[in-house]
C-alpha cells in the first residue's frame, strides 16, 4: 500500500520536499527525469516544473493534470527505502536457460 503525499515544497533546482500521510518526509531530486524524454521534456522549463500541485484525491504530485509520479516511487526516493515488491520488474527466463523437471 502506498502513502499519500500531503504536502510538497519546492527546494530549488529540481528538488521537492514531500511529506506523506504517515509523517515520513524527504527531498526528491527530479533532475533524473530531464533525460527521460516524452512528457518529462516539459520539466526542462523550470517554471513548468515549479507549478506542481498535489492531487488530494489521488495523493500524488501532478503537473498540469497530465504528469504525475507514482507515490510509491516518491516514497521510496524521499525515505531512501525499497520500492514495493509488486513494482519490481520480474525477469523473463532466458532463451538459453534450461528448466529442470521436478523429480
C-alpha positions in Angstrom: 0.0 0.0 0.0 1.3 3.4 -0.8 1.2 6.6 1.3 -0.5 9.7 0.0 1.5 12.9 -0.4 0.0 15.5 1.9 2.4 18.4 1.4 5.2 19.4 -1.0 7.6 22.3 -1.0 9.9 23.4 -3.8 13.6 23.4 -2.6 15.4 24.8 -5.6 16.8 23.3 -8.8 14.7 20.2 -9.4 14.2 19.3 -5.8 10.9 19.0 -3.9 10.5 18.1 -0.3 7.5 15.8 0.1 5.6 14.8 3.2 3.4 11.7 3.4 0.4 10.8 5.4 2.4 8.6 7.8 4.6 11.6 8.7 7.6 10.5 6.6 9.3 13.1 4.5 12.3 13.7 2.4 13.6 15.6 -0.6 13.2 14.1 -4.1 15.6 15.2 -6.9 13.6 15.1 -10.1 16.6 16.1 -12.3 16.9 12.5 -13.5 13.6 12.9 -15.3 15.1 15.5 -17.6 16.7 12.8 -19.7 13.7 10.5 -19.9 12.1 12.4 -22.7 8.4 12.2 -23.6 6.1 14.2 -21.3 9.1 14.8 -19.0 10.6 17.2 -21.7 8.3 19.8 -20.1 10.3 19.7 -16.9 13.1 21.4 -18.8 11.0 24.6 -18.4 11.8 25.2 -14.7 8.7 27.4 -14.3 6.5 24.5 -15.5 8.4 22.2 -13.1 7.7 24.6 -10.2 4.0 24.6 -11.0 3.3 21.2 -9.4 0.3 20.7 -7.3 -0.9 17.9 -5.0 -3.9 15.9 -6.4 -5.6 15.4 -3.0 -8.0 12.8 -4.4 -5.1 10.6 -5.6 -2.4 11.7 -3.1 0.2 12.4 -5.8 2.2 15.3 -7.2 0.9 16.4 -10.6 1.9 18.9 -13.2 -0.9 20.5 -15.3 -3.0 17.4 -14.6 -1.0 15.5 -17.2 2.1 14.4 -15.5 2.4 12.6 -12.2 4.9 10.4 -10.4 3.7 7.2 -8.7 3.5 7.8 -4.9 5.4 4.6 -4.3 8.3 5.9 -6.3 8.2 9.2 -4.4 8.1 7.5 -1.0 11.0 5.2 -1.8 13.1 8.1 -3.1 12.2 10.5 -0.3 12.7 8.0 2.5 15.6 6.1 0.9 13.6 2.9 1.1 12.8 0.0 -1.2 10.0 0.0 -3.8 7.2 -2.4 -3.0 7.8 -5.9 -4.4 5.0 -5.6 -6.9 6.7 -2.7 -8.6 9.9 -4.6 -9.4 10.2 -5.9 -13.0 10.4 -9.7 -13.0 13.0 -11.1 -15.4 11.6 -13.5 -18.0 13.5 -16.7 -18.3 16.3 -16.5 -20.8 16.0 -18.5 -24.1 19.3 -20.1 -23.1 18.0 -21.1 -19.7 17.3 -24.8 -19.1 14.3 -25.6 -17.0 14.8 -28.7 -14.9 11.8 -31.0 -14.5 10.6 -31.7 -10.9 11.6 -35.1 -9.6 
